[in-house]
Amino acid sequence: NNNEDINYKIGGQIWVQKDGDNFMGPGRITILELLAEGYTLEEVAIKMKMKLETAINNINAINKTAKRPLTLTKDKNHYEVTSYGIDIISKYKELKEEHDKMLEELNKKFSINL
């Protein structure tokens, strides 16, 4: 086992918080994106390997935390992502791009080879 070829990388996820509570992160963005693509919440839960209740709790949490609703309930299992929700997805993607660039720069500056 030759450990000399193992390079370590600095990584991380980005979360947006409001008043100390998680508002938006990778999982919640994926839920919104899939709903915007027309999947039902049940299909989203299956695709993301989570319980339907967990998906519902995530939707309720982001709608409660946001200034305006990110989703509207069409019926028990169908949600429509609002224009505000689409804006949040877009802003999060921009933020993630910047975060990824920062991680890339940190990895160049602090390359670790143990």
N, C-alpha and C positions, 0 to 999 in steps of 0.2 A: 504494500500500500504506500504509494508515493504522495505524501501530503504537500510536497513542494509546489505542486501545480494548482493548489486550491487558492483561489482569489476570493476575498470577502468584499461584499458590496454594501454600501449604505443604502437603506431602503426606507420606505414609509408610506403610509396612506394619509390622505388629507380628509379631515372632518371639519365641517363648519358648525360652530356651536352658537347658541343663543342663551344667555344667562346661565352658562355652565351646562346646559343640556345639549346633546347631540341633535343637530337639525338635519344636516345633509352629509352623506358619505357615499362611498362606492356602492354599497348594497341598495340604499334608498334611491340613488340615481338610476340604478339598473331597473328597479321596480317601476319608476316613472317612465323610463325609456320604453320598456316593454308594454306598459299600458298605452303609451302614446302610439306604439306600433299596432295597437288593436287587440292585444292579448287580453283575455279576461284575467281577473285577479287570481282565480284558481289555476289557470295556465301559468301565470307568472310564478306562483308559489311552487308549482311542480318543477318548472324550469330552473328555479333557484334553489331547489331542494330544501324548502322551508314549509312549515305548517301554514295553512291558510290563515289561521289566527295570527301568526307572526306577521304575515304580509298585511293583514288588516290593521294590526297594531302599529306597524310602520307608517301606513297611510294616515291613520288617525293622528299619530305623533307629529308628522310633518305638517299636516293641515292645521293642527293646533298651534304649532310654533310659528308658522309663516304669517306674514302680514295679511295675506289673502289666500284663499284656498288654492292648492296646487292641483287638486283633483275634485271632480264633481261626481257624485254617485248617479249613474244612469239607472241601475237596478242593483240587486243584491251582489252580483258578481261582475258588473261592468262599470268601469270608471272612465271618465273622460278627463284627460290632462288639460288644464286650462292654459290660456296663453301665458299667464304668470308662471305656471309650472314649466312650460317650454322655455321661458326666459331663465328660470332657475337652472334647468338642465344645461343650457348654453353657458351660463356664467360659471357653473361648476366645472364644465369641461375646460374653459379658459383657465380657471384657477388650477386645475389638475395639470394642464400643460406647463404652466409656470412652475408648479411644484416639481414636476418631472425634470424640467431644465435645471432647477436648483439642485436636485439630487444628483444629476449628471455632473454638474460643476463640483459638488462636494466630493464625488467619487474620483474626479480627476485630481483634485487638490489633496485628498487624503486616501490615496490608494493603499489598501492594506493587503499585504501578502504575508500570512503567518504560516 
